[in-house]
Amino acid sequence: MPDDHHPDHHHNPDDVLDDDIDTHHDTHHLMTSPAAPSTSATVMSRLESFATIAAPTTLVAALLFYFGYVSTLVRYEYFGVDLNALDLSTTELLLLGTEVIFPPLAGLLVLIVLALVAHRAVKSLLERPRPRTAKLVAILVMVLGAALFARAAVGILVVAVSRKEFPGVTAMSLALGLPLLVYGAWTYRNTTTRPRGTHTKANALLVTALVAIVVLGLFWATNNFAAAYGRGRAAEQAAELHTRPRVVLDLEQQLYLPEGLKGVHQFPLPNSENQHFRVRCQGLRLLIEAGGRLFLVPEEWTPATARTVVVPYDDSVRIQFLPG
């Protein structure tokens, strides 16, 4: 008979195998689980760092491209050339935008410094026991802001005014008008009551709207400056065409140019059996080489009578470049 007092020491082999698998799984889980959050946190940290760098870089590149495009568009329109015909690369437009953005950026930095200095001066005036000077300054700032805002409204509503004005007057009036008016009102209010550190939702919305107006006005002003810069560079280039390389063209047939085009001469070349070029053209200056083509202008340029000649930059034309 079996002994009821002795426990059974025989185990099922499958149960032993299951226990070993569970023990190995738990050990593996304990070894690997702490490392997963660390790796995930590292990846997220790197992504955040990349986004912090990439976002401003993308914005700066987009602004450089846009203002370079505007400036170059106006610049070559002066010579009757559409920008799409030039087929400039993105890198070239970015470089052209770099020379455009420096003056507005320098002006913006100077404006920020002046604004900070003025704000500190106003705060020192408000700390006086009798801030009469601060009240007078607040009134003057409100009047100036109202006048600038009115000028911006006139420039926006009356197109003839914005067309004839100095570039950027309406845009800068918009950017400075309302912010100065609100700042003057804030200063005047603090001359009668002590400033309180309460920040309401309405104040946050007001500040956000003012910042948006300033950004819009500055962008508009920079756009106007880019266009004016392009026109100025075109006029300067037209006045200094004598410094550009001279171009001599040997062609298979004569160019169809207006009669009496000053400085441009075409004459036949001597006949030869191995010579397929029949005409030589002189008196042209190189404006730009782009898209596999040469854009040439007469030495004596006038917007009313001059033309821009476009020839392929390949074996169909024999080309000579001479110093200016």
Rosetta blueprint (number, residue, H / E / L):
1 M L
2 P L
3 D L
4 D L
5 H L
6 H L
7 P L
8 D L
9 H L
10 H L
11 H L
12 N L
13 P H
14 D H
15 D H
16 V H
17 L H
18 D H
19 D H
20 D H
21 I H
22 D H
23 T H
24 H H
25 H H
26 D H
27 T H
28 H H
29 H H
30 L H
31 M H
32 T H
33 S L
34 P L
35 A H
36 A H
37 P H
38 S H
39 T H
40 S H
41 A H
42 T H
43 V H
44 M H
45 S H
46 R H
47 L H
48 E H
49 S H
50 F H
51 A H
52 T H
53 I H
54 A H
55 A H
56 P H
57 T H
58 T H
59 L H
60 V H
61 A H
62 A H
63 L H
64 L H
65 F H
66 Y H
67 F H
68 G H
69 Y H
70 V H
71 S H
72 T H
73 L H
74 V H
75 R H
76 Y H
77 E H
78 Y L
79 F L
80 G L
81 V L
82 D L
83 L H
84 N H
85 A H
86 L H
87 D L
88 L L
89 S L
90 T H
91 T H
92 E H
93 L H
94 L H
95 L H
96 L H
97 G H
98 T H
99 E H
100 V H
101 I H
102 F H
103 P H
104 P H
105 L H
106 A H
107 G H
108 L H
109 L H
110 V H
111 L H
112 I H
113 V H
114 L H
115 A H
116 L H
117 V H
118 A H
119 H H
120 R H
121 A H
122 V H
123 K H
124 S H
125 L H
126 L H
127 E L
128 R L
129 P L
130 R L
131 P L
132 R H
133 T H
134 A H
135 K H
136 L H
137 V H
138 A H
139 I H
140 L H
141 V H
142 M H
143 V H
144 L H
145 G H
146 A H
147 A H
148 L H
149 F H
150 A H
151 R H
152 A H
153 A H
154 V H
155 G H
156 I H
157 L H
158 V L
159 V H
160 A H
161 V H
162 S H
163 R H
164 K H
165 E L
166 F L
167 P L
168 G L
169 V H
170 T H
171 A H
172 M H
173 S H
174 L H
175 A H
176 L H
177 G H
178 L H
179 P H
180 L H
181 L H
182 V H
183 Y H
184 G H
185 A H
186 W H
187 T H
188 Y H
189 R H
190 N H
191 T H
192 T H
193 T L
194 R L
195 P L
196 R L
197 G L
198 T L
199 H L
200 T L
201 K H
202 A H
203 N H
204 A H
205 L H
206 L H
207 V H
208 T H
209 A H
210 L H
211 V H
212 A H
213 I H
214 V H
215 V H
216 L H
217 G H
218 L H
219 F H
220 W H
221 A H
222 T H
223 N H
224 N H
225 F H
226 A H
227 A H
228 A H
229 Y H
230 G H
231 R H
232 G H
233 R H
234 A H
235 A H
236 E H
237 Q H
238 A H
239 A H
240 E L
241 L H
242 H H
243 T H
244 R L
245 P L
246 R E
247 V E
248 V E
249 L E
250 D E
251 L E
252 E L
253 Q L
254 Q L
255 L L
256 Y L
257 L L
258 P L
259 E L
260 G L
261 L L
262 K L
263 G L
264 V L
265 H E
266 Q E
267 F E
268 P E
269 L L
270 P L
271 N L
272 S L
273 E L
274 N L
275 Q L
276 H L
277 F L
278 R L
279 V E
280 R E
281 C E
282 Q E
283 G E
284 L E
285 R E
286 L E
287 L E
288 I E
289 E E
290 A E
291 G L
292 G L
293 R E
294 L E
295 F E
296 L E
297 V E
298 P E
299 E L
300 E L
301 W L
302 T L
303 P L
304 A L
305 T L
306 A L
307 R L
308 T L
309 V E
310 V E
311 V E
312 P E
313 Y L
314 D L
315 D L
316 S L
317 V L
318 R E
319 I E
320 Q E
321 F E
322 L E
323 P L
324 G L
